[in-house]
Amino acid sequence: MQASKDYLVRSIAGELILIPSGAAAQKFNGLVTVNALGAFIWDVLQQSVTLDELVERITAEYEVEEATARADAEEFISELRQIGALED
């Protein structure tokens, strides 16, 4: 899986925002606020990775159990899929 090139992350008023552009802006009319973990996951997804690779990167970056990292990653990935921000 990999992040769609039609979405960008910008810092606006101290918050990280996922913004659709191009064709994505026609399909999803809104913005998504992401926390620090969401921004980290988005950065990792700039390259094609598997869920296992993503979880490994999260546990290496944050002091978190693998099960928690996997649950958080799966939840965020599900949200990204719902808005069309992932390319599988």
Secondary structure, DSSP 8 states (H G I E B T S, - for coil): -EE-TTEEEEEETTEEEEEE-THHHHH--S-EEE-HHHHHHHHHTTS---HHHHHHHHHHHSS--HHHHHHHHHHHHHHHHHTT-EE-
